[in-house]
């Protein structure tokens, strides 16, 4: 069925509900889920044409799928980019990024505060293929500038970081990258396009783990890269077709429907997170709170400019302790005393999730790498969910009151 063309200039909240491919001949109002590995062709000539030009239609599930296309178009519209490509996970998106824009002899400058698996991917896996990576302070622009080399091809940052919520100046990093002929890629997992659109600040590419806030209910794994069509369609898409980091149609459909409520959920997540951050800040068993919405956060003003005036959905905090052993014991006490929050390693769920970063998300790093990233044994990360905020506070008090 021929759908009506959307007018230009729609708000991202409207695009989150309306952007995507046209309905099928049946005129479904809710986007269809196409669970098929292959697509019928009317004749051999059409099949040959579509296999030669896969963007013109559908042939095989590893190449493309209408449900996945709908998700990609909607996410690109929300991020304000020309195109997007879905992947099986967020880490698969970063792998795709490296395979697409890097080669042996290239150099990457990356924040040392990024997610632990991202650090390992750049430091270990890409290094096997002759790509060298330098890791610098998330917030010290001079370190980024000093790390640049003639063969630097990519700058990579996530903002805010996981779990310490450090915020980088996207526009300043874009200037550094472009001055050297390199690309800037920003992992926008924590904020999502509901709060932050990195390409509006000069970033070239945006990475997403759709597993997190884009889905919003902890149901599926998904990832994506958003950016210019020349990279998404001409560089990344052929790699996905060949290497098979394909986003499953069902997962794409789940995240697609999650996007429809993304803005509302993020507003509620941020409101709860702000209340929890202020509560933790006043508790005597807590020595430091990491949350961009707090005026005490080192990059508070920058975060408010970049993140639609909101602090985001994730709060981290240090519990008191005199040495690494007591810090870890006290952090475990807070986590294990919870009766409402989930003890898990994911984030982005409607359910609040509490975790110990040093032994989970950053557990595979060396102690030296953890120290460089600021991940101590007393650090607790809280991805604040949508439960009543007073119940979250009470759950934290169960452990904090015992310290």
Backbone torsions as a table, in degrees:
resi	resn	phi	psi	omega
1	UNK	NA	134.1	179.3
2	UNK	-75.6	116.7	-179.5
3	UNK	-84.7	164.3	176.6
4	UNK	-76.5	141.6	179.1
5	UNK	-76.2	132.4	179.4
6	UNK	-71.1	141.4	177.0
7	UNK	-71.9	158.1	178.4
8	UNK	-73.8	157.8	172.5
9	UNK	81.7	16.7	179.8
10	UNK	-70.8	147.7	177.5
11	UNK	-68.8	152.7	-177.1
12	UNK	-61.5	-28.5	177.7
13	UNK	-64.9	-34.6	176.8
14	UNK	-74.2	-41.4	177.5
15	UNK	-61.1	-33.9	179.4
16	UNK	-63.0	-19.4	-178.6
17	UNK	-107.1	-31.3	-169.3
18	UNK	-109.8	-24.8	-175.9
19	UNK	-70.8	146.3	179.4
20	UNK	145.3	-171.7	-178.1
21	UNK	-77.7	166.4	-179.5
22	UNK	-71.4	155.8	175.5
23	UNK	-61.8	160.3	175.7
24	UNK	-74.0	-173.7	179.4
25	UNK	-64.4	-13.2	-179.1
26	UNK	-89.7	-10.5	174.1
27	UNK	72.5	35.8	-179.3
28	UNK	-64.7	140.6	178.1
29	UNK	-85.7	-36.1	173.3
30	UNK	-93.9	134.8	-172.3
31	UNK	-56.4	138.9	-175.1
32	UNK	-76.3	150.4	174.3
33	UNK	-105.9	116.1	-177.6
34	UNK	-101.3	98.1	179.0
35	UNK	-96.9	85.6	178.3
36	UNK	-150.8	143.7	178.2
37	UNK	-87.4	-21.2	-178.9
38	UNK	-139.0	166.3	-176.7
39	UNK	-131.1	133.5	-179.2
40	UNK	-70.0	145.7	177.2
41	UNK	-119.0	144.3	-177.6
42	UNK	-70.9	-26.2	-178.8
43	UNK	-162.9	170.5	-176.5
44	UNK	-66.4	-35.3	-178.8
45	UNK	-65.3	-42.0	177.4
46	UNK	-64.6	-42.2	177.7
47	UNK	-59.0	-44.6	179.7
48	UNK	-62.9	-41.4	-178.9
49	UNK	-65.1	-42.2	-177.9
50	UNK	-72.0	-35.2	176.1
51	UNK	-66.8	-31.8	178.3
52	UNK	-78.7	-27.1	-178.5
53	UNK	-132.3	75.5	-170.9
54	UNK	-63.8	-18.1	179.8
55	UNK	-75.7	-11.4	-177.6
56	UNK	-87.3	-11.0	-178.3
57	UNK	-177.3	-164.4	-172.7
58	UNK	-123.3	134.1	-178.5
59	UNK	-127.9	-46.9	-172.2
60	UNK	-146.8	144.3	-171.9
61	UNK	-61.6	-29.7	177.8
62	UNK	-72.7	-21.9	-178.8
63	UNK	-85.7	-47.3	-179.8
64	UNK	-172.6	164.7	-178.4
65	UNK	-156.0	140.6	-176.7
66	UNK	-59.9	-37.2	179.4
67	UNK	-66.4	-41.0	177.9
68	UNK	-65.3	-41.7	177.7
69	UNK	-59.2	-41.7	-180.0
70	UNK	-62.1	-44.2	176.6
71	UNK	-60.7	-45.2	-177.9
72	UNK	-62.6	-43.7	-179.2
73	UNK	-66.5	-37.9	-179.5
74	UNK	-68.6	-43.9	-179.3
75	UNK	-65.7	-41.3	177.3
76	UNK	-60.5	-41.5	178.8
77	UNK	-63.0	-39.5	-179.4
78	UNK	-71.1	-35.7	178.4
79	UNK	-81.5	-12.4	-178.9
80	UNK	75.0	29.8	178.6
81	UNK	-108.9	165.4	-179.2
82	UNK	-69.2	-32.8	-173.8
83	UNK	-155.9	168.5	174.3
84	UNK	-149.3	155.4	176.0
85	UNK	-134.2	131.5	-179.4
86	UNK	-83.4	149.8	176.8
87	UNK	-135.9	169.9	-174.4
88	UNK	-66.9	-32.7	178.5
89	UNK	-148.5	172.1	174.5
90	UNK	-66.0	-39.7	178.2
91	UNK	-66.2	-33.5	175.1
92	UNK	-63.4	-33.4	177.2
93	UNK	-65.3	-39.8	178.9
94	UNK	-70.6	-37.9	174.4
95	UNK	-60.6	-44.5	177.7
96	UNK	-60.5	-41.9	177.2
97	UNK	-56.1	-50.9	-178.7
98	UNK	-63.1	-42.9	179.9
99	UNK	-64.9	-29.5	-176.0
100	UNK	-83.3	-35.2	-171.9
101	UNK	-114.9	-5.7	-177.0
102	UNK	-117.8	154.2	175.0
103	UNK	-145.3	170.0	179.2
104	UNK	-55.1	133.3	-178.6
105	UNK	96.9	-10.6	179.1
106	UNK	-82.0	163.3	-176.9
107	UNK	-128.9	141.0	179.5
108	UNK	-121.0	139.8	169.8
109	UNK	-111.8	123.8	-173.4
110	UNK	-133.1	143.9	172.5
111	UNK	-61.0	137.3	177.5
112	UNK	-79.3	-1.9	-177.5
113	UNK	-100.2	8.8	-178.7
114	UNK	-73.7	170.8	178.7
115	UNK	-50.7	142.7	-174.7
116	UNK	-55.9	-41.9	179.6
117	UNK	-67.0	-32.1	176.3
118	UNK	-66.0	-42.3	175.9
119	UNK	-58.1	-46.5	-179.1
120	UNK	-64.6	-38.3	-179.7
121	UNK	-62.4	-46.8	179.7
122	UNK	-71.8	-45.0	-173.2
123	UNK	-74.4	-39.5	-173.9
124	UNK	-101.9	-60.4	-170.1
125	UNK	-68.2	-48.1	178.7
126	UNK	-66.2	-29.4	178.5
127	UNK	-63.0	-27.4	178.1
128	UNK	-62.8	-24.0	-175.2
129	UNK	-109.2	20.5	172.2
130	UNK	85.5	16.0	175.7
131	UNK	-100.8	125.1	-179.2
132	UNK	-101.2	140.4	-179.2
133	UNK	-124.3	138.2	173.2
134	UNK	-111.8	136.9	-177.0
135	UNK	-113.1	129.4	-171.4
136	UNK	-130.3	170.4	176.8
137	UNK	-60.9	135.8	177.3
138	UNK	-58.8	-36.3	-167.3
139	UNK	-109.9	-7.6	-177.3
140	UNK	-97.0	99.5	-176.6
141	UNK	-60.2	-32.5	-179.4
142	UNK	-63.8	-33.7	177.3
143	UNK	-66.9	-40.3	176.3
144	UNK	-60.8	-46.3	-178.9
145	UNK	-63.2	-41.8	-178.3
146	UNK	-68.4	-26.1	-177.6
147	UNK	-81.9	-12.0	-176.7
148	UNK	-66.8	141.8	178.3
149	UNK	-130.4	166.4	176.5
150	UNK	-59.4	-27.4	-178.0
151	UNK	-100.4	15.3	177.1
152	UNK	-71.9	123.2	-177.4
153	UNK	-112.2	-19.2	-172.2
154	UNK	-147.8	135.6	166.9
155	UNK	-111.7	135.9	-175.5
156	UNK	-133.2	130.0	177.8
157	UNK	-146.5	152.2	166.5
158	UNK	-117.3	141.8	-177.4
159	UNK	-148.0	123.6	-6.0
160	UNK	-67.1	163.3	-177.8
161	UNK	-84.5	164.3	178.0
162	UNK	-108.4	113.6	11.3
163	UNK	-111.7	0.0	-168.3
164	UNK	-84.4	-0.3	175.3
165	UNK	57.0	33.4	172.6
166	UNK	-68.3	141.5	-176.9
167	UNK	-115.7	128.2	176.0
168	UNK	-99.6	157.9	178.3
169	UNK	-85.5	100.3	-174.4
170	UNK	-61.2	-44.8	-177.9
171	UNK	-63.2	-40.2	179.3
172	UNK	-65.9	-41.4	178.4
173	UNK	-66.5	-35.6	177.0
174	UNK	-62.5	-39.6	178.1
175	UNK	-64.0	-41.1	177.9
176	UNK	-63.1	-46.8	-178.9
177	UNK	-62.4	-50.2	-174.0
178	UNK	-70.4	-28.7	176.1
179	UNK	-64.8	-22.6	179.9
180	UNK	-107.1	7.6	-179.2
181	UNK	74.0	21.7	-179.6
182	UNK	-104.6	169.9	177.5
183	UNK	-101.0	146.0	171.5
184	UNK	-108.5	124.4	175.4
185	UNK	-115.1	133.9	-179.4
186	UNK	-120.7	126.6	171.7
187	UNK	-80.5	115.1	-174.4
188	UNK	-104.9	26.3	-173.4
189	UNK	-60.4	-46.3	-173.5
190	UNK	-69.7	-37.7	-175.3
191	UNK	-92.3	-38.4	-174.1
192	UNK	66.7	166.0	178.6
193	UNK	-66.2	-9.9	176.1
194	UNK	-66.8	-28.1	-179.5
195	UNK	-113.1	-29.7	-168.6
196	UNK	-149.6	132.1	176.2
197	UNK	-121.6	96.5	-172.4
198	UNK	-59.3	-31.7	-178.6
199	UNK	-67.2	-24.7	175.9
200	UNK	-68.2	-18.9	179.4
201	UNK	-104.0	8.7	173.8
202	UNK	110.4	-8.2	178.8
203	UNK	-64.2	149.1	179.6
204	UNK	-89.0	-39.0	-175.7
205	UNK	-135.2	150.4	179.7
206	UNK	-126.4	130.7	178.5
207	UNK	-102.2	142.1	175.0
208	UNK	-132.9	138.9	160.0
209	UNK	-98.3	101.2	180.0
210	UNK	-66.9	-13.2	175.7
211	UNK	-59.0	-27.0	-172.9
212	UNK	-89.9	-118.0	-169.1
213	UNK	-73.5	-22.7	179.0
214	UNK	-62.8	-43.4	171.6
215	UNK	-73.7	-60.1	172.0
216	UNK	90.4	-5.2	-179.5
217	UNK	-133.9	17.9	172.9
218	UNK	63.1	37.8	-172.2
219	UNK	-101.3	-36.6	-171.7
220	UNK	-140.5	167.9	173.4
221	UNK	-101.0	140.0	178.5
222	UNK	-165.4	158.0	175.9
223	UNK	-150.2	172.4	-179.8
224	UNK	-165.4	155.0	167.4
225	UNK	-121.1	130.3	176.0
226	UNK	-112.9	141.2	-179.9
227	UNK	173.6	-162.8	-179.1
228	UNK	-69.6	149.1	-177.5
229	UNK	-60.6	-33.3	-178.0
230	UNK	-61.9	-29.2	176.7
231	UNK	-92.3	-46.0	-176.4
232	UNK	-64.4	-50.1	-174.1
233	UNK	-83.4	-36.0	-172.6
234	UNK	-95.8	-21.9	-178.3
235	UNK	-111.6	-54.8	-173.4
236	UNK	-77.0	-40.8	-177.1
237	UNK	-59.9	-46.6	177.1
238	UNK	-60.2	-34.2	178.0
239	UNK	-67.0	-41.8	177.9
240	UNK	-62.0	-42.2	-180.0
241	UNK	-63.3	-35.8	-177.6
242	UNK	-82.5	-47.8	-172.7
243	UNK	-87.8	-22.0	171.4
244	UNK	82.7	31.3	174.4
245	UNK	-81.5	38.0	-167.7
246	UNK	-68.3	139.4	173.5
247	UNK	-78.4	127.3	179.6
248	UNK	-67.7	141.6	-179.0
249	UNK	-57.1	-42.2	-179.8
250	UNK	-62.6	-44.1	178.9
251	UNK	-63.0	-40.8	178.0
252	UNK	-60.8	-41.3	-179.1
253	UNK	-65.9	-41.4	179.2
254	UNK	-61.7	-46.7	-179.7
255	UNK	-68.7	-36.7	176.7
256	UNK	-55.9	-44.7	179.1
257	UNK	-72.6	-30.0	175.8
258	UNK	-63.3	-35.0	-179.8
259	UNK	-59.3	-27.6	-175.9
260	UNK	-65.2	-27.2	-179.8
261	UNK	-111.1	10.4	-173.8
262	UNK	-57.6	-48.9	-176.0
263	UNK	-62.0	-45.2	179.9
264	UNK	-63.2	-44.0	-179.4
265	UNK	-64.3	-42.4	-178.2
266	UNK	-65.4	-37.5	175.6
267	UNK	-60.3	-43.3	-179.2
268	UNK	-71.1	-40.8	176.4
269	UNK	-57.6	-47.1	-176.6
270	UNK	-65.7	-38.8	178.8
271	UNK	-63.5	-44.7	177.7
272	UNK	-64.7	-42.6	-178.3
273	UNK	-62.8	-39.7	179.6
274	UNK	-63.5	-42.5	179.3
275	UNK	-64.7	-40.5	179.0
276	UNK	-67.8	-40.5	179.7
277	UNK	-61.0	-43.6	179.0
278	UNK	-66.8	-37.9	177.1
279	UNK	-62.3	-47.1	-179.5
280	UNK	-65.5	-36.3	-178.8
281	UNK	-61.2	-27.6	-177.6
282	UNK	-95.3	-0.8	-175.5
283	UNK	-89.4	132.1	-175.6
284	UNK	-67.6	-20.2	179.2
285	UNK	-84.5	-4.9	-179.6
286	UNK	-106.1	125.1	-177.5
287	UNK	-93.6	-23.2	178.4
288	UNK	-159.7	143.4	176.3
289	UNK	-119.1	134.3	179.5
290	UNK	-109.8	105.5	179.6
291	UNK	-159.8	119.9	-175.2
292	UNK	-61.6	-20.7	179.6
293	UNK	-73.9	-18.4	179.0
294	UNK	-77.9	140.1	179.1
295	UNK	-62.9	-22.0	179.9
296	UNK	-80.8	-10.0	178.8
297	UNK	-67.7	134.1	-174.9
298	UNK	-58.1	-29.7	-179.6
299	UNK	-112.6	32.2	-175.9
300	UNK	-56.6	-50.9	-176.4
301	UNK	-63.9	-41.4	177.7
302	UNK	-62.6	-44.9	179.5
303	UNK	-59.9	-41.4	-179.3
304	UNK	-64.1	-33.8	177.9
305	UNK	-72.3	-40.2	-173.7
306	UNK	-86.0	-24.7	-169.4
307	UNK	-113.5	36.4	175.6
308	UNK	56.9	31.0	176.4
309	UNK	75.8	14.3	-177.8
310	UNK	-123.5	154.7	-174.4
311	UNK	-86.3	-11.6	-178.3
312	UNK	96.7	177.9	-171.9
313	UNK	-99.8	-1.8	-172.8
314	UNK	-116.0	132.1	177.3
315	UNK	-122.3	136.4	172.2
316	UNK	-122.8	152.4	179.8
317	UNK	-152.2	151.6	175.5
318	UNK	-99.6	131.4	172.8
319	UNK	-90.2	161.7	-177.9
320	UNK	-74.1	157.3	179.0
321	UNK	172.2	156.7	-174.8
322	UNK	-99.2	-15.7	-179.0
323	UNK	-157.0	168.7	-177.5
324	UNK	-54.4	-37.3	-178.5
325	UNK	-66.5	-45.4	-179.8
326	UNK	-71.4	-34.1	176.9
327	UNK	-61.6	-46.3	179.8
328	UNK	-65.5	-41.7	179.7
329	UNK	-61.3	-42.4	-179.9
330	UNK	-69.5	-38.8	176.7
331	UNK	-62.4	-43.9	177.6
332	UNK	-62.4	-35.7	179.3
333	UNK	-61.4	-45.4	178.9
334	UNK	-63.1	-45.2	-177.8
335	UNK	-66.3	-47.0	-174.7
336	UNK	-72.3	-19.2	-179.8
337	UNK	-81.8	-10.8	-177.5
338	UNK	-69.1	141.9	178.6
339	UNK	-120.5	-12.8	179.7
340	UNK	-109.0	-48.9	-177.1
341	UNK	-69.1	154.1	178.9
342	UNK	-89.5	133.7	171.9
343	UNK	-90.0	102.6	-175.4
344	UNK	-155.9	174.5	-177.1
345	UNK	-107.3	-8.7	-179.9
346	UNK	-79.8	177.9	171.3
347	UNK	-152.4	171.1	179.0
348	UNK	92.8	12.0	-176.8
349	UNK	-94.3	160.1	169.6
350	UNK	-65.2	-25.3	177.5
351	UNK	-85.3	135.2	175.2
352	UNK	-65.8	136.4	-177.8
353	UNK	-124.5	128.5	-178.3
354	UNK	-117.5	137.9	-175.5
355	UNK	-152.5	163.2	178.1
356	UNK	-108.2	103.2	-169.7
357	UNK	-61.5	-37.7	-174.9
358	UNK	-63.5	-23.5	-179.2
359	UNK	-113.4	2.4	-179.7
360	UNK	-123.1	-89.9	-175.3
361	UNK	-61.3	-29.5	179.8
362	UNK	-116.0	19.1	-176.4
363	UNK	-69.2	-25.4	-178.5
364	UNK	-87.2	-3.7	177.9
365	UNK	-80.5	158.7	172.9
366	UNK	-72.4	161.9	178.5
367	UNK	-60.9	-35.7	178.2
368	UNK	-63.2	-42.0	178.6
369	UNK	-66.0	-40.4	178.9
370	UNK	-63.6	-42.8	179.5
371	UNK	-63.9	-41.1	178.7
372	UNK	-62.8	-32.9	179.9
373	UNK	-85.3	-4.7	178.8
374	UNK	80.7	19.4	-177.4
375	UNK	-93.5	100.1	180.0
376	UNK	-93.6	169.6	-178.2
377	UNK	-72.3	-19.2	179.7
378	UNK	-92.4	7.3	-175.9
379	UNK	-85.3	131.3	176.2
380	UNK	-120.3	131.0	176.6
381	UNK	-105.5	135.3	179.7
382	UNK	-126.6	112.0	171.0
383	UNK	-88.2	104.1	-169.3
384	UNK	-75.0	125.3	-178.0
385	UNK	-92.4	-156.4	-173.7
386	UNK	-109.5	15.0	172.0
387	UNK	-65.3	168.4	176.0
388	UNK	-62.6	134.9	-172.3
389	UNK	-62.7	-31.9	179.6
390	UNK	-67.7	-31.9	176.8
391	UNK	-70.8	-34.8	176.4
392	UNK	-67.0	-44.1	177.8
393	UNK	-59.0	-46.6	-179.3
394	UNK	-61.3	-36.7	179.3
395	UNK	-66.8	-39.3	176.4
396	UNK	-66.5	-37.6	-179.5
397	UNK	-63.1	-28.6	179.6
398	UNK	-57.0	-36.8	179.0
399	UNK	-92.7	-42.2	-176.6
400	UNK	-62.7	-33.5	-177.7
401	UNK	-69.0	-15.2	-179.7
402	UNK	-91.8	-6.2	-176.7
403	UNK	-85.1	NA	NA
